[in-house]
């Protein structure tokens, strides 16, 4: 018998418990052994569940029980979760988690401890929820050098932008809609400001490029400033707006990473990813572009990925799964503004005719939209280093405001 402890009984934790407890034969057939949920750690009381007798409130019960071989951490956050996970790994217990913040901030340290103790630290559910992406990266794409990772990594913001694009809802209206349907939290900051997507691109980039990319190294911008006018201009130019997380390997071996609202060409596969769906596109030097698509959150999709890791751990108690990156010994992440990009530029001016003449002088033969009624000009730049493009924009005169977004063709 393999004994498991679950730390946290929220949305995902309860899903993990239900799958493991309600489907013992299915799981035993895959593991070739019985998998038993011995403890569930939560400070709240759950008196009316078939497995209420399994609940405990003291973490040390799990830590000091030598029969516990696998621990599932689904508490969230980076305080108690970090302390508990680190202690479990040091005690020789494998850990499976869906905690993206924990992995994004402490992944290199925890992976090293797991490696030193010959146990597993698995986190498939931390990026794509129910979408398998991390394991395929390190197994199916192992013959490739990964050069770029681009994705729609947050279902809440994708739903909001879809409503703005398809139903002409303002950001605030679409957010309220998402909250009413349970897609957005009461406090949606982590989603709409891009922090959730930032943590996920950190994990993907760290695994894809082999060295830890930390959240503070990722230029992050959310969707709160995206307007219906931006959506309309993007449509007229042949694009849709998505919140995109992106990491790219440079020729010198360093990487750039960013999260930002981005105009995505309608010819790009990511443009058709709507509502709460996520998609992650990985570019390998041999395979080209591969896309992973599905629901990136939800109780049972995420729980199924966690249980997948539990089964993997149970089948490899005496061996380590290769899921690894390390802390870089020297600077590894380059400011994304030094990377090549294309920009959407929306300029408000008191003289649209003079501005258009100046744009052609600075940027060459570009196409633009002139909106005299709103005193606005909108155009797309050619590909260039972002800092160079921004310097060119500084040469414009007679303008009231400039707004830029990234562009992906």
Secondary structure, 3 states (H helix, E strand, C coil): CEEEEEECCCHHHHHHHHHHHHCHHHHHHHHCCCEEEEEEECCCCCCCCCCHHHEECCHHHHHCCCCEEEEEECCCCCCHHHHHHHHHHHCCCEEEECCHHHHHHHHHHHHHHHHHHCCCEECCHHHHCCCCCHHHHHCCCCCCCEEEEEEECCHHHHHHHHHHHHHCCCHHHHHHHHHHCCCCCCCCHHHHCCHHHHHHHHHHHHHHHCECCCHHHCEECCCCCCCHHHHHHHHHCCEEEEEEEEEEECCCCCEEEEEEEEEEECCCHHHHCCCCEEEEEEEECCCEEEEEEEECCCHHHHHHHHHHHHHHHHHCCCCCCCCCCECCCCCCECCHHHCEEEEEEEEEECCHHHHHHHHHHHHCCCCEEEEHHHCEEEEECCCEEHHHHHHHHHCCCCEEEEEEEEEEC
